[in-house]
Amino acid sequence: MTGFEIAGVVLAGPAVVAQLLNVSIEGYKIFSEAQAAGKELHRCQQDLGVVQHRLEDWIGDLANVGGDLSAVFEKEPQRYITILQTLAYIAEVFVKVEQLQSKYGIKSVGPAEHLSPVTSIQSTETNNSNEAARGRRKRDRIKGFFRVEKSVSDDSKLLLLPPKPLHSDGGTLSLSRKAASSFTNLPLPSNNENTFLKHSRDLEHVIPDVNIIVNQMEKKAEQYQQTLSTYRRYEWVFSGHEELRTLVGDLDRYTTQLEQITKFRFQSDELTEQGMLAYQQSLAFSEFRIPTKLPLPQDPNFCGREDVFAKIKQCLGTEIDTSLRRVVVLVGLGGIGKSQIALEYGYRHTAPDCSVFWINATNQETVNLSSLRIMETLICHYSTKYRGLADFARISTDLGVPGRINSSGKLVVETGQSLWEMFRAWLSKDGNTNWCLVIDGYDDTNLINPSDLLPPGRHGHIIVTSRNMEVAGSLRGDFIEIPEIEQASGLELLVRVRQARDAAEKIIGILGGLPLALAQAAAYMMAVKDDFVRYLKRLTGNLSRILGKPFPSYPDGVFSCWKLSVEAANRHNPYAIGLLRLCAFLSGDGIPEELLYRGIKSMHWLSHGISRLDDSIDDLVKFSLIKRKLSPKGDGRALWIHPLVQLMARESCHKGESIVHERLPERQQVLRKQGVRDALCLVGTSVEAESYLRKGLDWTFEKSIATHIALCYEYISEYFSHNVEKEDAVDEELALVVYNLGEINFHWGRNDQAVQVLQIADRLYEMLPDQSRNVHAAALHTKEQLVFVKMEQSRSGWPELVEEAKEILVEQEELLGGNHRHTLETMDTTAMCLRRAGRLDDALELHLRCLKGVTESLGIRDAYFSVITNNLGYTYTMRGEYDKALEYLTMSLNCKLALEDEKKRGMFVTLSNLASTYEWLGQFDKALEFYHRAQSGYEEMFGLANSKTTESAYDLSYVYTKLGRFEDALKWGLQCFEGYTNLHGRVHASTLIAMYNVMVIYEKLERFDEVFRWAKDCLETCRRLYGEDHESTRNALTWVEFYGREDSPSSSSS
């Protein structure tokens, strides 16, 4: 939908006043010449003339104050409405056929007796051009009665000059069919949609009523004019003086009301001076200086966008270059503010002598409709070229459309003739160089050919608004992408309505800085008298419902501004809409394109077609539904989707070629489940879960999609944390991707999450109806990985884990054989569980058996060879066989280095195990070297908030304490404490161990006040974690009591 991103209210302009006055004066003219028999009738007819002169005097008074009734009464909207209604009542007296005959006793002679009511007379006016072709009727010349010209403020205004009195021809009281009024065909301005609002900023509370009334008046005035055109073909007679007295009385009453409600304003000296100035300026005619008539008034609340205006000025230049046309294309998401920026630029930044025109380029029909309005404006402007009565024959020639303007000033268009071509031809006239054309909403180059859109020639400025990135290239224009509104301007847009800055900032964040959504929020709060805090609650409670509320020009609310873009993209490439829906369920912080290409196998609707994915991304970018940006590090491209577009895409589906926004919660839930599944499959397919296959690039990639992985964990918790429903689509693909996501959590040290996700994957495998060999093998592998992560997570319960691992191993040996990779992995896991349980001999035996199987079946070059040698080496360390430990750990390290995998997690595990072995040997300097290498690797890969990084900090603190380097020990001890606090909170066993470590280091440093403070923290944590009777609690209490005594080292140090 083409619209204005900050919608306003469109009102008709002062043209309706001139139309109603034309009808009234023409009515007086007709009936002043009607046949009257008898003295009483002639006396009544004379009284009618007196009332007519009073109306003419009123018109002169209006001319003296500038002629623009809406400007005169800009602060009094209700009075303005009353005046319009009174003028309509006067005009209505003359045009209602049934009323003329029954109430006023005025009858037509001849064919006029068959006149039907107003509604059936209208069609006769359409043939006026034929009558004009047969010869011009004789007209009375009343010079300068109406004139439209540019006033001081450059607004299109109606200037009324005092008329000469009307007289009948030679005292005859009959009206000839050839006689015509000089008023009915007087030039009238076309609908001026901005003048009234521009002068009426205080009308907010009555704008809808004014808009309805003025539009009704315009329709009536047009009908009345057409009716009077028919009246002029007939003769009229008065049948009775009593009825004629009624006519005079009604007109006298209405005219008196008109005089009374306008008298005070018309006598203002200031307004009289303005009127004379406008008259003086109206005498000169400038052919190509056209009064600006944009589709909306200038928005007094417009703010920001100065950077965009600067870019437009830079592209267009400060002056019109007659030898070189300049085209600038404003491209961006629907609702981002393109049209409003163009509108504001037209008001604020174009030169005073530059004519600005506006074309709605949604389709050919809207282009022709816009062209018609512009051509009507041109006819109105050219009519000021000729004094007195407008000569429409000459005007049509001046405009380059000879014979196409009828006697009433209406443009006559034949079937198949293009109004746009008429306007284009006028833009290309010699000397017509100083203009700016706004082409709004040009989104689909297939509907309108670019070559047919631009006017011929090389002059003029053109501003195009579009959601289609390709438009700039097709029009050979400069490209400006419109960003979201900056927060300061967004706050100004909202806070000018209410003062609640904090809530307003949150609202801007939720709405993504979209100007249309912010405008809707401001209008909604004003309408329901809501404040920011309450509106924020509404918004967070039901964002979709609030944004879906109808808004001027947007029947589906904010969602309307993207509907046409989505439907156009769907027609062009249906795969693009599938991709848009998929992106809607990913994190909006940035979607690396690598994620889409790695996970392309999950997009079954693409049939694994990379070229289709390429085209789909390009089309979404082209239609401004997503943006393509470089990643912050510049190492790849990422896609960005606006949060409100995400919301729309989540809750919409396409039916045929249309996009339907689902409002029923049950339908939204169905769409959400499918979208969540698609997102899980994409992310789960894109990652490498198996340790032996992971490379350094995998860690880098997973860091770039960390927000998407975290979102997937939320999805899994939302849909699978409880029992999976039978109707949910559970298959092997879903079970596998959930397993992969569980493993990724483990690799990144999030063991608690890893256990929860792997348990869900285990349950999904059990639910599969197909328990084939491959499915059974995958299920057993999932169980083994779950045991392994539990072992890494737990500090107890290892005997139970040993039994679970043994049961899995037996099943795998039976199903897969003893030397299958999965069997060997389970064998290794069982050995590590035995080691944790203190059964070192059994662990060593199983490790050696596993090493033999890996060597024979996989080979020493296989990545898993480095894993088994690392685990075997650490088992030797635990047995105190340090030489053997160093041998296998060094073997593992060299194997990893040979695989060029220095950024793999397993590398840092081996470095830590080597450091631990050197620590057992008492070689603390060597231990520090390997611990530092491991810690820096973990920190670079995972960051500080990671379990492995935190464990390494603890190891370093412990070794520095052994070396007596307590300041260094304190540094790493505090980092360890902060790490565990961030990971688990203060009430956790790991955090408690870190607290004890820091307390002990402070004691070594003899900072006893700190010892006492940390001892109290340890006691509080022990009580909350274990209770009063636990041994750890009693130990902490001993520390507190010792360092809390009056004669304690703590009090001495104080």
Secondary structure as GFF3:
##gff-version 3
##sequence-region A 1 1054
A	DSSP	alpha_helix	15	32	.	.	.	ID=ss1
A	DSSP	alpha_helix	39	64	.	.	.	ID=ss2
A	DSSP	alpha_helix	69	72	.	.	.	ID=ss3
A	DSSP	alpha_helix	77	95	.	.	.	ID=ss4
A	DSSP	alpha_helix	97	102	.	.	.	ID=ss5
A	DSSP	beta_strand	106	109	.	.	.	ID=ss6
A	DSSP	three_ten_helix	110	114	.	.	.	ID=ss7
A	DSSP	alpha_helix	118	121	.	.	.	ID=ss8
A	DSSP	three_ten_helix	122	127	.	.	.	ID=ss9
A	DSSP	alpha_helix	128	133	.	.	.	ID=ss10
A	DSSP	beta_strand	138	139	.	.	.	ID=ss11
A	DSSP	beta_strand	146	150	.	.	.	ID=ss12
A	DSSP	beta_strand	156	160	.	.	.	ID=ss13
A	DSSP	three_ten_helix	169	171	.	.	.	ID=ss14
A	DSSP	beta_strand	179	180	.	.	.	ID=ss15
A	DSSP	alpha_helix	195	198	.	.	.	ID=ss16
A	DSSP	alpha_helix	207	231	.	.	.	ID=ss17
A	DSSP	beta_strand	235	238	.	.	.	ID=ss18
A	DSSP	alpha_helix	241	266	.	.	.	ID=ss19
A	DSSP	alpha_helix	269	282	.	.	.	ID=ss20
A	DSSP	alpha_helix	306	316	.	.	.	ID=ss21
A	DSSP	beta_strand	326	331	.	.	.	ID=ss22
A	DSSP	alpha_helix	338	348	.	.	.	ID=ss23
A	DSSP	beta_strand	355	360	.	.	.	ID=ss24
A	DSSP	alpha_helix	364	382	.	.	.	ID=ss25
A	DSSP	three_ten_helix	383	385	.	.	.	ID=ss26
A	DSSP	alpha_helix	392	398	.	.	.	ID=ss27
A	DSSP	alpha_helix	419	427	.	.	.	ID=ss28
A	DSSP	beta_strand	435	440	.	.	.	ID=ss29
A	DSSP	alpha_helix	450	453	.	.	.	ID=ss30
A	DSSP	beta_strand	461	466	.	.	.	ID=ss31
A	DSSP	alpha_helix	470	475	.	.	.	ID=ss32
A	DSSP	beta_strand	478	481	.	.	.	ID=ss33
A	DSSP	alpha_helix	487	495	.	.	.	ID=ss34
A	DSSP	alpha_helix	501	510	.	.	.	ID=ss35
A	DSSP	alpha_helix	515	528	.	.	.	ID=ss36
A	DSSP	alpha_helix	532	541	.	.	.	ID=ss37
A	DSSP	alpha_helix	543	547	.	.	.	ID=ss38
A	DSSP	three_ten_helix	557	559	.	.	.	ID=ss39
A	DSSP	alpha_helix	560	572	.	.	.	ID=ss40
A	DSSP	alpha_helix	574	584	.	.	.	ID=ss41
A	DSSP	beta_strand	591	592	.	.	.	ID=ss42
A	DSSP	alpha_helix	593	598	.	.	.	ID=ss43
A	DSSP	three_ten_helix	600	602	.	.	.	ID=ss44
A	DSSP	three_ten_helix	604	606	.	.	.	ID=ss45
A	DSSP	alpha_helix	610	622	.	.	.	ID=ss46
A	DSSP	beta_strand	627	630	.	.	.	ID=ss47
A	DSSP	beta_strand	637	640	.	.	.	ID=ss48
A	DSSP	alpha_helix	643	650	.	.	.	ID=ss49
A	DSSP	beta_strand	652	655	.	.	.	ID=ss50
A	DSSP	beta_strand	658	661	.	.	.	ID=ss51
A	DSSP	alpha_helix	665	686	.	.	.	ID=ss52
A	DSSP	three_ten_helix	691	693	.	.	.	ID=ss53
A	DSSP	alpha_helix	696	704	.	.	.	ID=ss54
A	DSSP	alpha_helix	706	720	.	.	.	ID=ss55
A	DSSP	alpha_helix	732	747	.	.	.	ID=ss56
A	DSSP	alpha_helix	751	767	.	.	.	ID=ss57
A	DSSP	alpha_helix	773	793	.	.	.	ID=ss58
A	DSSP	alpha_helix	798	816	.	.	.	ID=ss59
A	DSSP	alpha_helix	821	836	.	.	.	ID=ss60
A	DSSP	alpha_helix	840	857	.	.	.	ID=ss61
A	DSSP	alpha_helix	863	878	.	.	.	ID=ss62
A	DSSP	alpha_helix	882	898	.	.	.	ID=ss63
A	DSSP	alpha_helix	905	920	.	.	.	ID=ss64
A	DSSP	alpha_helix	924	942	.	.	.	ID=ss65
A	DSSP	alpha_helix	947	962	.	.	.	ID=ss66
A	DSSP	alpha_helix	966	984	.	.	.	ID=ss67
A	DSSP	alpha_helix	989	1004	.	.	.	ID=ss68
A	DSSP	alpha_helix	1008	1026	.	.	.	ID=ss69
A	DSSP	alpha_helix	1031	1043	.	.	.	ID=ss70
A	DSSP	alpha_helix	1049	1053	.	.	.	ID=ss71
###
